[in-house]
Amino acid sequence: QLQASGGGLVQPGGSLRLSCAASGFTVDYHGIGWFRQAPGKEREAISCISSSADGDGDIWYADSVKGRFTFSKDSAKNTVYLQINNLKAEDTAVYYCAADPSAWIATMACPYETNFRSWGQGTLVTVSS
């Protein structure tokens, strides 16, 4: 299971750190993705860490978020994070984390939500002054 949290109302230019707590599998070795769905738009992939046998997966970012979003993980807490800086109005969306502990997720699979079978409930980020 995945539990996303950390969303809220933030002013433009602000920062947030979203959390995704995993249970039933370890974040060290499994691919985990972050997705978002803005109002009236389709869900899009924004960041992901690939599966890894040594716990050192590759991190992928969508072009639209490179430089402002940072993916990280805390093995001790079995949690991954998405740090979002310099928030913009267009970042307003429901943010989801997703994984598929039964599958090997390579970096090239990150942009495609069909590769992720387990989804958290989403956390709402609203960027507004």
N, C-alpha and C positions, 0 to 999 in steps of 0.2 A: 504493500500500500504506500501511497504517497500523500503527504499533507503539505500543501502550500500555504504560506502565510507571509505577512509583512506588507501587504498592500495598504493603501490609504490615500488621503488627499494631500497633495504636495503642490507647492507653488512652482511655476516654471523656473528652471535653474537649480532646483533642489535635487536631493539624492534620496534613494531608498535602497534597502537591501532586502530582497525577497529570499525566503527560506523554503526549502523543500525537504521535509523529513521523511526518510524512507524506513519502512519496516518490512521484514520478511526477506530482505536481501541486502547485501552490502553495496554501498555506493562506490567502494574502491574499484570494483572490477566490471561493473555494468554500465552500459551507456545510459545516460540520462539527458533528456532534452528540456529546454524551456521554449514555450510557445506563447503567443498572445493573440487575442481576438479583440479588435477594436469595434466599437459600435458600427453596425452595418457593413462590416467587412468580414472576409474569410479569415480563419485562423492561420497564422503564419509562424514558421519556425524562426527563432531568433538566436538560440545558442544551444550548444550540446557538448557533452564530453563522450568520446567514443569508449566502447568496451576495451578493456585492457587486462592482459594476464598478469601484469606487474603493478597494477594500480596507477599507471602513468598514462592515462588516456589522452588523446589529442582533443583540444578544445576548438570548436568551430563557432564562428559568429556569422550571422547574416550581414551583408554589406551595410544594411540600413542602421545597424547598431554598433558596428565596429568603432572602437575608440571611446565609447561611452558606457558600454556594458562589459562587465567582467564576471566570468564564471569561476566559482571556486568550490572547494569541498572540504568538509571537516570529517575525517574518518572516524574520530572518536565519538562524534555526535551522529554519525551516519546521516549526514545532512549535506545537501548542496545549496549553494547560494547564487544569487544573481544580483550583483551590485550595479545599480543604475545611477549614473551621474548626469548632471546637466539636463534634467528632465524637460521634455517639451510637451506641448499640448497633444501632439500626435502620438505620444507614448501612452495616452489614456487607453486602457484596455483591461480585459481580464487576462491575467497571466497564469499559465498552467505549467506544471512540470509533468513529465511523462517518462516511462521506461518500459523495457520489456526484459525482465530478468531471465527469460528462457531463450533469448536470442542474442547473437553477437551483433552489436551495432557498430559498424565501421563509420569513419568520419563522413564518407560520401553518403551515408544513409541519414545523416542528421537532418537535412532539410525536409524530409518526407514523414509526415505524421503517421502514415500507415505502418511505419516500422516500430511504432511505440504502442503497446497494447494496454499498458496500465497508466491511468491518468489520475492526477490529483483533482481536487474539486475547484481549483482556481482561486485567485486572489485579485481583487479589483484595485487597480491603480488609476487614480484620477489626478490629472495635472491641470490645475486651474488657479488663477489668481482671485 
